[in-house]
Amino acid sequence: MKNTILKFQFLFLSLFLFNTTFAQDMQSYSIQKNTGKLEIEGLDGLEIEGYEGTEIVVSTEARSKEKSERAKGLSTINAMGLRDNTDGLGLHVSSEGDKTIVRSVRKKSRKYVMKVPKGMAVSFKHSSHSMGKLYIHGMAGEVETSLQYGSVKIENVSGPLSINTVYGKIEAELNALNAKNPTSLYSVYALVDVSIPASTKANVHLSSSYGEMYTDFDVQVEANSKISSSSVKGTINGGGSELRINSTYQNIYLRKS
């Protein structure tokens, strides 16, 4: 019994030390902006979290060994001439009108977490094969993505969406569709899986040239629709918000949440 208690105490202490070390190893940078549009480019791994805040907070795991003694007092610069101006996070932040632009300036990028005032509009662009995953949750503003590689996961988002990726899959759990602007989710070579509340009123357009389309909604297809095995156009619950889902080569899943 005594040995069991000692083992438990040791495990608890180890977990405490691990969590404390992890917290100490995170570094953050704040951007004093809560309106307009946030444009993000070239970050290999990214989580965007909408929150009730008044600034953009960027965090990443600190890597003290990355910077050599020779680089002390110097800052990273990339081929565009952009320098790290975020206290060593490897990013360059600039402003153009109402836009706040965040770009990666490192060849070896990290995973970043961005806490963003939830009503801001956000766009993210990435074109290289080094892209990992993009996770978006808690946002109420417009969100746009343009990716070549990398998958996208979306949760608890109510603003308009325009999600485009070539090789990555899209998984979206939406708590509502925007009433004024369409929600568009498009992957060329990977699946698209979307969940929306069962009571959602929507006009839907599903399209897949080579994949199958699956749903548990009662989709009322328009009477004058052209017969096509690659697309479905109709309404659910009488119609309403616009929902467009496209996967050229893989399956589409539209399900009730």
Secondary structure, 3 states (H helix, E strand, C coil): CHHHHHHHHHHHHHHHHHHHHHHHCEEEEEECCCCCEEEEECCCEEEEEEECCCCEEEEEECCHHHCCHHHCCCCCECCCCCECCCCCCCEEEEEECCEEEEEECCCCCCEEEEEEECCCEEEEEECCCCCCEEEEECCCCCEEEEECCCEEEEECCCCCEEEEECCCCEEEECCCCCCCCCEEEEECCCCEEEEECCCCCEEEEEECCCCCEEECCCCEECCCCCCCCCEEEEEECCCCEEEEEEECCCCEEEEEC
